[in-house]
Amino acid sequence: MTIPSATGISSYTIERAEGAAGSFAQAGTVTAPATAGTLTYDDTGLKVQTLYRYRVLAVRSGLSSTPSSEVSATTLPFGSFSKTITGDVTTNTTWYADTAYTLAGFIHVTGNATLTIQPGTVIKGNEGSALFVLRGSKILAVGRADAPIVMTSSKAVGSRRAGDWGGLIIVGNATTNKTGANPEVEGTGTDGTTVASGKNYTITYGGGTNDADDSGELRYVRVEFAGFAPRANQELNSFTFAAVGSGTRLSYLQALYGLDDAFEWFGGTVNATNLVSYETGDDHFDMSEGYRGRLQFLIGMQSATVNINPLPGQNVATDPQGIENDGCDGAGCTNGFNSNPFNVPVVANFTLVGTGNSSVGSGTSGGIGMLLRRGTGGYYVNGVLARWPRAAFSVRDQDTYTRGGGTATPDLASADLAIRNVSYYESTNVFETGSARFSFDASANNIAAGTGTGAAAFTAFPATITDATTVSAFDWTPASGSSIATGGLSPFTGKLLTAGGTAVTGTAYRGAAAPGGAKWWQGWTTYAQK
């Protein structure tokens, strides 16, 4: 709105009321100029298709005038307009909820710019598109439970598939353990190394030095039908966090029906809470290359093999897991699996559910609830693993086992790897067996077999998953009498306490939902398979 300003006024108070009969409350203030003129006030946080009434009070010498006469306006529906984005974002930019944006190319937020995305905004990706937020730049995508920000396929509902577009990639300035090389974000560089707006130029993420780096904030954001492969067998993830620092804020994020990993971290220290992965082509949660962030309240659900966009070079992974964590592997690992900093995340209060069928959604070597290998450490506590057909856990090599002190009973006072207070259901093997496979003592680490089926552990678990509305039928709260309603590790001690800090704390229960607590995943997630 515009406000005519008079000489001698110090500021103006804007009051807002919702609907024809709502009461007025202060919405904001604007400072008046020294001389008469016209001011502009842009309101935020509004509902769509809603009538709002406004009035203004002038402030001088600390005293307010009587309110002005009212003016009113009705907000537009989400996506009333459309805009195609073809070039990189190089200056501070806002994407508005009244506009549906289509990405036509590989779009980079660069040049220390900030991309702000309003609650309820829909962003659609064409084939051969992705959204990158590069080092030094930021994204402020802060949605609401009633107005999540949705990044999805540009194809019509009913014909969408995994791999339709590339997903969201954030590159920060935190440290990784790939110190011997400057690693490239997988799939980038198909258009070479020359920076050209909208093109898929090479993106690297090595050499970071600031573990407190701030890449912005994501809250109530969904990424759907991502995982496009710019190169053969190099699919992008739904969410990629490469060397992202702890100054970045991540909460209430959903990855839905992506072709590669739902959430993947390459090094860095960013924390995250309240993450949901419904269906993915590869791993639900993947951490490697020295990731030391703290994650709490994670849901991963797999019911089927994803239906992919049949483009050249795109394939469903052969080894999808619930969690797949690696220390360091390949070029750039100057000390092999033992490269510093070690991969030591804290992962607490997770509920990861597989298909229960080794031939569905498990590839030829997947179907494991938690796979730890290549020298990874980490603390995995207060979790639930259900229906992982090959094994609940897999500890794959001596270097990984050594992170736990080289013993079946890791000591939290000294170990960099521990699994504590985790329940498992419907897995033939607790720990994967075979050559170079290790296990921890289940009793000593409070790793317990649940009673009955995995589905019965929760308040509501639909027998048939058919459409987008099915998500409302899930209730991950522990069922009445379920053993996961208790048995959590609290308080934390030793190195787990130090690693968790104030970001992650112990709970009396296991899994992603508190008995009698908020059903935090409802209202902003979906379960659409096409």
Secondary structure, DSSP 4 states (H G I P E B T S, - for coil): -EEEE-TT--EEEEEEEETTTPPPEEEEEEEPPSSSEEEE----SPPTT-EEEEEEEEEETTEEPPP---EEEEPPPTTSEEEEE-S-B-S-EEE-TTEEEEE-SEEEE-TT-EEEE-TT-EEEE-TT-EEEE-TT-EEEEE-BTTB-EEEEESSPTTS--BTSS--EEEE-S---S-TTS-PBPTT--TT-SS--TTS----B------TT---EEEEEEEEES----SBTTBPPPSEEEES--TTSEEEEEEEEEESS-SEEEES---EEEEEEEEEESS-SEEEESS---EEEEEEEE--S---B---TT----S--EEEEEES--STT-TTGGGPSSP---EEEEEEEE--S-TTSSSTTT--EEEEEETT--EEEEEEEEE--SSEEEEE-SHHHHHHTTSSSS--TTT-SEEEEEEEEES-S-SB--STT-B---TTTTTEEEPSS-TGGGEEE--S---SGGGGGG-EEEEPTT-GGGS----S--HHHHHHHTTT----SS-SSS-TT---TTTTT------
